[in-house]
Amino acid sequence: MFERDRKNSLPMYKDKPFSYPASGRNAPWFKRKRVLAGIGLSFLAVFYWLGIFSTEQKTPSMKPTVSSSKSWFTPTKGKVDWAQRQERVKEAFQQTWTAYEKHAWGYDEFHPVSQTGRQMVPNGMGWIIVDALDTIMLMNLTKELTHAREWISTTLTYDQDHDVNTFETTIRMLGGLLSAHYLSSAFPTLAPVSDKFGDDLYLERATDLADRLLAAYESPSGVPYASVNLHTHKGIPSHDDGGASSTAEATSLQLEMKYLAKLTGETHYWETAEKVMKVVDDNGMKDGLLPIFIYADQGNFRGNNIRLGSRGDSYYEYLIKQYLQTTMQEPVYNDMWEQAMDGIKKHLITYSSPSNLTVLGERPNGLDSPISPKMDHLVCFMPGTIALGATQGKTLAEAKKLPSWGARQEADMELARQLTKTCWGMYKVTATKLAPEIAHLHLHQPPVMMEDQILQSPDVLSDEVNAEWHKDYEIKGADAHNLQRPETIETLFYMYRITGDEMYREWGWQMFEAFVRHTTVKDGADGYSSIDNVEQIPTHSRDNMESFWLVSTESWSD
């Protein structure tokens, strides 16, 4: 429980000190700088946005892309042409999209090497098409958007007699549709399309999908089941983990449902999703740190595995984003975020040896057990989220002028910087300069915890092949694959936009170049694929393009 008055429950919709109007094209709920952080920003999209809003260029370039991928590897000396780099990222997206259209249009999965597709359910979910809508709009790709809208209107149906993952379907499909609705409403000049399908196409599909997903929440506790049948409207407990749902998955549905409540004026979306947060909070977990499984039928946690990697990650991310999403009108979520941050600093932050890199570890057997130096790539969302929480969505320069700025915020920004460096090191340390799925770091013995002492790491990770900091990382064979995950580039996006430090932009570009070098299929003509081992050159393709590769491209070019 919090060290605060517990007489009042979490503020449900009916108790809020303000009300939200029904949907209106001219009355967007979120401030424009915040909405994408909550619902639709991932990988090539983030790269793309690393080139927008630079000092050289204020709007997306609309020049045709004519260069080949062989010309992408440019020296970084002197003034950087970020507009040109932005075009390279856009070209990578268009290469991938064209290959997908040619070989697997309408399929949920794309296998670029074998040039095939596969459906996740019998008639398809729109997994790739819907997930990429926001990137298409941000890149102003009218032709691609026209094709996507036609497919969504004429082919996509969510009346599927099949079980789907509640979380993945919410964040990718529902979130993708809502992001598209927001962008088309708030920024109508981005990829403007005039067709017969109407302004509410995305919202209509989103509402239909959400109504089906609500069945997952019909558990005794209100915590959603891991899966749901979209046709029968029946929630399905997990087939593994003793039937428990993933904590992260159960608590990372709120942004989408709350936004839909605003758009439709239907409060039950909000109330249903927010009840989950109350059930979680009422468990009163120590120092705001939650085990990674929760029973939907009971509403209590299973086991005591504490981590911010898989199955734990986005619970923490959605705390601060719910607070910002509602324009800071729900301080309970900021309280929960700060309590969790204190717990993270106390129990999970330690340092590597010999270089004292900041490590966000795990407590697989509970907070009283030894710390594990395992860092999933998934954990690398956290540095950017810490910076977002410290500045409350403002730039660092703006936040420092506020009366609320103080020692806590300064410390959080420094922690964000140090963790970003560690995540960047996961890329920089490998032969391909691409991060593995999981890295382990060597710790001091006994481990030095941040709560006891803050250690200093090198300001710069040296480029030398035998640099000492390389010794801090260990990459095990089973963890060496790269799945095109977006967490680190999203953090770089936040860190650049918040601090204005060009270093983060440059890191993002180096990351993009590494993907181009080592994950292209037929020099990019057939797209890009995840790879088996980041330590082997030439790389071996896994023949699979994750949908978030297309979504995340936009971040690379900010």
Beta strands, then each sheet from edge to edge (+ up, - down):
strand 1: 109-111
strand 2: 116-118
strand 3: 163-165
strand 4: 227-229
strand 5: 234-236
strand 6: 245-246
strand 7: 291-294
strand 8: 301-306
strand 9: 349-351
strand 10: 358-360
strand 11: 374-376
strand 12: 438-441
strand 13: 473-474
sheet 1: 1+ 2-
sheet 2: 3+ 4- 5+
sheet 3: 6+ 7- 8+
sheet 4: 9+ 10-
sheet 5: 11+ 12- 13+
end
